[in-house]
Amino acid sequence: MKRLFLYALFAVTLAAGRAATIGDLFVAENYGIFNTLTPTMRVVMLNHYRDGDTARVANNMAEDGSRIVSLDDRNITVETSVAARVQLRLLTQGKDSLVMAVETVLTPYPDSRVSFYGTDWKPRLASGHFKMPAMTDFLLPTASKDIKRRLAASLDFTMIEVEVAGDTLVARHHLDKMMDKNEYATFAPYLRRELRYTIKGTKISPTR
């Protein structure tokens, strides 16, 4: 019943003409990103944060599970557990608004996925807004084709951390920790530590 009430309240907010804040969207999320946090728990977390309390609160998995790290009208960062972080960013361009969700597993090496949703939490195709980098995208132009081939062949899977920082999206690799020290030394001279993307409207493009 409380869940239905909160969704109804969110719908009334939009119908009344007030633009939804990212806090509203955090409470209304129903796609499964925050499946360990009921809408009531999320409201409690928002109230705690606005009162200056950033202590962890219980979720459906752990007594000492989740906390809001930062919040403004367009951005929220939530540690859903000690090993997972979710950042939501409200993107707008003209009359179009959508939510970018950056979900990151923090151990043993950070790994992220980026997805997009309408404000009704229906999924949007990510390809129209952002292209997730591959590990070879971190290579400098001076890297030879052989270096690119060897880097791609050395990785069984790609683990890239993505983080929202203001109007910038930052992607980082952790090859220095994942690879054998001697193997990493082969690639290190050709690697950027991070890639930066500019958030403008509903598009996220490589920073020039």
N, C-alpha and C positions, 0 to 999 in steps of 0.2 A: 504493500500500500504506500509506504514512504517513497519507494522508487517511482511509482506512478505519479505521486504528488510532485516530486522534484522534476520529472520530465514535463509534467503539465505546467509547472511554474516557469520552466525554461521556455516553453512554447508561448506562454502568455507574454513573457518578456519580449520575445521577438515580435509578436503580434502588436504589442504596444508601441513598437517603433524604436525601442532602445537597442543599440547595437550590443550584441553579446560580447562579454569579455572572455578572456581565456579561462577565468575562474568559472564562469557559467558553463563553458564547454567542457571543462574538466569534470564538473559534477554530472553533466548530461551524457558523457561518453558511454556508449553501450556496445561497442564493437569487440571489446575483450582486452583492450590495452591495460585497463586497470581492473582486471577481474578479481584481484585479491582485495579490492577496496569497494565496498558498497557506496552508493551515492551519499548515504548518511555519514559514513566515515569520511568521505571527501569534504562534506560541509564542515565537519568537525575540524579537519585539518586546515581548511581555509580560515575558520574562526580562530584557531590556535595561532596560525601564522600572522593574521592581522592584529592579534593581541601581543605580538612580539615573541611568541613561544614557538621555537623551531625544534622542539624535542620530538623524538620519534613516537608514533602512536601505533596501537595494535592494528593489524590487518587480519584477513581471514587465514593467514598462514603462520603468523608469529605475533607474540605479544609486543615485541619491540621492533616493529617492522618498517614503518614508512614515515617520511617527513617531506614537507615542502622546503626546498632549498632557496628558491627565489620566485618572485611573482610580481608582474605588473599587468596592465590591461591586455597586452598582446603575447606575453611569454610566461610560461610556468615551467619550473624544473622540479621534478618529484623523484626522490629516491624511494622506489617501491620496496626495496630491501637494501641490505648492506652491499649487495652484489649487483644491483640493477638500477638504472636511471632512465627516466623518461622526460624528454623535453617536448613541450607543445608550443608551437608558434602560430599565431593567427595571421594569415596572409590575406591582403585585400588588394584588388585592382579593379577600379571602377565599382560596379555593383557586385562583383564576384568576390566571395570570401571563402576561404578554405583553411583547414588546419593541417600543418605539417607536424608529424610525430616522429621524433628521433628516439628510438629505443636502443639502449646500450647495456650489454652485459659487461660487468666491470672486472670479472676474474675468469681465468687467470690472466688473460690478455684482453683488453677492451675490444668489443666487437659490436658494431651498430647496424641497424637497418633504418631506412628512412621511408616513410609512407605518407600518403596524403588522403584527406577526407573532406567531404562537404561539411558545413556546419550542422547538418543533420546526421553526421557520422556515417554517411554512405561513402565507400571507398572511391577514390579518384585514381586514374592512371598516373603513376609517378613520372612516366616518360615525358609528359607535357610540362613538367615543372623542374625536374632535377635528374641528372644522370649520375648514379653512384659510381665513384672511381674504381678502377681495377688497380691492382698493386703496381703494374707496369706504368700507370699514369704518374707515379711518383718519380720515375726516372727522368733525369735531365736530358736535354737534346743531345748532349755529348755521348750518351750511352750508345754503344754499338748494337747492331741487330743480334749479335751473339750474346751480349749481356742481357738483352731483353728476353731472348729465348731461354737462357739459363735461369733467369729469375723466375719466369713463368713455370719452368719445369721443376724448380726446387720447392714449389709450394703445393701442398696437397689441398689446401683450402685458404681462402683469403680472410684475414681478420683486420678490419679497418674501423677505427673509432671516429665517430662524427659528433661534433658538438656545436650548438648554437652559441654564438658570442656576439651579442648586439645584432647588427645587420649583416653579419658574416657567418657563414657556415664553414667550420674548420674540419678537415679530414686528416687523420694521422695514422701512420703505420707504427707497428712495434716490432719490426724485424730484428732490431738490435737485441731484443729479449727472446724472440721466438727461434732465431737461427743459432747454429753453432757459431762461436766467436770468429773462427777463421773463415767460415763461409760468408758471414756477414761482411767481413773486411773486404771481400772481393767486390761487393756491390755498393758499399758505403760511399765511395767517391762519386757515384752517379745518382745518388738518391736525395730527393728533397725530404725534409723531415715532415712537412705538412703541405696540404693544398688548401687554398682559400677560395671561397665562393661568395659572391655578393648576392644578398637577398633583396630583390626589388620587385614590389608587387607580388605576383604569384609565381615569379620565375627566380630560380637560383642558378646563377651563371658563374663560370670561372672568373676570378678577379684578374684584371689585366694589369 
